[in-house]
């Protein structure tokens, strides 16, 4: 079948294309309602899993540079030339994206499936010539919005690859990613990657502050129906409603999984010969547990796979955060690590007992995502059951969100330094806490008065700790030393208190003998 024959169809798009632009086509239309994706996922779970067809071999054999020589022409965007507050771009398949996904535009109770059209794309003069047949389709989508005070629409969210997606606020640069679901992350028998196989994007009305994307998930072990209500702004917010239909018993499932990169900072700087003082998309895992504690687990880049589980019941929130916010923290004029978002998850309803699980994978390059965090329910998700999880996602700098991420009002950990003392017989830890009214106390003999310091380890002797004002941050610095002795792994905890009440997040770190 020729490409033109494959793309034949009646266009139902109500839009005015830019001069010379190509209007995206609809291939077919079907009815769409509130339960459409839910019913499709339920019915699909009752069937045996079947892998989707791959696109032609030449697309799969593209190099990274060749793949980038072809890109979507934004003049051809869905809703281009209209007064709508959003536009949608499309991604071609190939390279890391072997199987196409279906993308529908929903309007007035009808879902209109977009036909693949190579003419929507442009490229360099030496872009490879590639075949197009009935197996072709898009690999994902990108959403753009006109932010306040700007004249052009700019991207803020991307869905592409397996069940991966990411977003940014108006002043942010892309960093960490999220997934619809994680299965068996870090298990010896390997991980399974469920895929979003079809998207439905609801056409917004003029003036709408948000846009809705539905997604159908499929994998050998589970299907799922997802709804994303996405609101761009200084922080990007997503309201996620996910219903899972396990094909098999799921005893290791990751809800609201986050994927990031941590190479090094001032905790493990000597291991890397680089001019930059730090390289990471995230520097800590933050947990607000069901007991009301705010836990800050400083990230590490171990030399062996490392898994940490934080037992909880009814978690109030968790996320991978980027708290280094100065250009000088990274000294990188191109990567903009200081502008990369934190991602905070706020469960809706009671998620019951389980653990926030952190997986840290050894890495020697900044191109690899080596950090994964997610909620693992204690109970097995039984085959044939229906499991619903709802949560709010905030892609934020922890300051600009409206409303802000919910959290306990205690001072935040903003930096950690680890190294050896002058005699090289003990390890020094220096923890910087952000400015906070609770720290506005007098200094007595060089230390902040009236604040109790808690430092502890089950594997090493620790000093009592010294708490001083940090004139650069306006907050405080807690410094202590420890002697690991023969221990190869040392769990450390530090926190500030007054009259028995927590004044700071609880700082946690797993030191290993390979970190020095």
PEPE-V827233 format. One line per field, one symbol per residue. psi: psi as a letter, one per 20 degrees, with the letter a starting at -180 (. if undefined). burial: # if it has 24 or more other ideal C-beta (glycine too) atoms within 12 Angstrom, else .. A space follows every 10 residues. Layout:
psi->???
burial->???
This chain:
psi->prghghiprp pjpnroqqpi qppqqpgrqr qpahjghghg gghhhiqppp qqqqrqghhh jqrghghiip rpoiijqpjq jrjqiqqprq qrardimhpq qqpqpppljp poppqpohii qrarhkqqpq qpaiiqaqia qppqqoqpiq iqqqqiqpop ockqrrrqrh jrqqdrrrqh qpokpiqhjr qpnqqoipqo ppprqpipir qppqqpqqrh iqrqpqpoop orbhqpppop oppqnphrpo inqoplqqpa pogrbjhkhi ipnqipiqoq hqiqpppnrh ijqopoopqq nriqpppppo prplqhqqrp qoiojqhihh koihhlhijq qqoppoqpao iaqbqppppo pqqjqiipoj ppqrpoqhqp oqpirppppq rppoorjjgi poqrpprqnr qqpiqpppaq agikiqpppp ppqqpqhijm qqpoljqpqj pppppqqiiq pqrhqpoqpo hgiicqpppr qqoicjpipp pqpqqqqpki qpirqopqqo pqiih.
burial->......#... .##.#.#... #######.#. .#...###.# ##.##..... ....##..## .#....#..# .######### .#.####### #####.#### #######... ########## #........# .##.###### #######... ..######## ########## ########## ######.... ########## ####.....# #########. ########## ########## ########.# .######### #########. ##...##### ########## ..######## ##...##### .#..###### #####...## .#..###### #######... #..####### #.#..#..## #######... #.....#### ########.# #...####.# #########. .....##### ####.#.##. .......#.. #######..# .#..###### ..#.###### ##.#....## ########.. .######### ##..#.
